[in-house]
Amino acid sequence: NAALAPGALVEAFGIAVEAKCAACAELDVGCAKSGKLAQGTGTDCTAFFSSNGGARRVPHAGKHTLFAEMVGQAVREATRAAIVSNINHCYGNRGWYGLHRAVEKVCGVLKGARPCVPPRPMMPVPWAPMSVIGLGVGLVLIVYALPLSRSARVVMAVVAWDRCLGEPPLSLHPVVIVGKIISAVLRNTPEGVLTNPVLGFVCGFILLLGMLVISLVSSWLLLAASNSAGDYMVAMISSTWPALTNITNITTSFATWILQVLLLKTSSSLQLLCTLALQMANFLERKQLPEARSQLTWLCSRDPSKLQSDELAGGTLESLSENLSDGFVAPLFWYVICAGNPIAALLYRVVNTLDSRVGYRGKYEWFGKSSARFDDLLNLMPARITAFFLLFATLVLHGWEDASRGLKVAWGDSVQCDSPNAGWPMGAMAGVLGVTLEKKGQYCLGGRVSAAKLPNSRNIRDGHRVAQLAGGFAAFGAVIFAAAFLD
């Protein structure tokens, strides 16, 4: 019945919380939300009471006092007994619970590299957890050994890499390098070139042709040098150490194959796009509009400085659907259409990057005209294929009603967009979610659907699930096509 001094009360409270966390860690209690080790601090309440008066008074309750030791022991034993009782009630015994936790941890690793997103745009991309990196490396090696065609194995490895290993450093990313070259050209382009329709169109066409030639030659030289180096290594090793010939053949063949995987991977990305969308949802749920506006610059070129939460959510959904086509489905499409040549996917991304930088009305209207029209041509099929996969994913997840509404909006509203392609995936996304995607003065997708609402963070999460599944269907289709028709 002793009274605790205010400082001792705070110390004892801390000891009680620490003891509770220790009991959770000892029994490997998992958090239902994150799957990581639970501490009980988010769902439980800890209260510590002591007498107000009396002759006896405890001045201190630090870790090395007998009183604190007794408090910690009592709380730990009581918490442990309560947890064990609950485990036995829900799972039968601790053995079954241990198996459940092991499955949870494996599933957590299989989810991939999320949320490996920089806190601010254009900052270095964080590394994935080591468990996820190990899984990704293992999956790539397993895929290489599969009895499938080379092209099918490349696509499968790209999907595994994208899911688990994330993006290469931005300083080495080919698309980022192309963007930097474009920026340098634009900084040094006289204003008179941009304002003159004929001169602007000619110079823009020269820029497009030059970027394609540079990318084609550099990537071809890289693959050719890899093949030549491999042949040289095999010839040298076989003549010097004949016993190592088979190992050398396998090693050089793998090196050439993984280089093709890297070229296709740097031309396509799904995981980063979906993770950025999830992070935008987190910002909007927490009313962090400045952070959300900054995040939108990762996704599109729209000025976010005056956008409100519904407009930020709409911009995210538009970018999620359009970039699913531009950044994932289209590179895979051109890879398999061009007989499994990763250079084709890279050249497509060069055109798409040029279009995103200069292919719009205004200052660069004539300078970017050739890039915009060529990008429109290259995306005619991929955009419509993406819309189909979005509708099919919705059919699987939500049923026919949402999928049919998406088809109605994509078919009827896609013509509102200046681009002949962007309206298809964006319209499908607006329809399946039952929202309006609007860019004031240009288009309002889904506006004619009854009960359509303004988008919010929950719609972003729903759209993320649909886009992930649609991307999976696209990758599966590419693998099947490559396995059936390509080498």
Helices and strands as residue ranges (DSSP letters): E 3-4, H 6-26, E 57-58, H 66-91, H 94-110, H 130-145, H 150-164, G 170-172, H 174-187, H 191-195, H 197-240, G 242-244, H 245-267, H 271-285, H 289-299, H 309-324, I 325-329, H 330-337, H 342-358, H 369-378, H 380-398, H 400-413, G 414-416, H 423-433, E 437-439, E 443-445, H 457-485
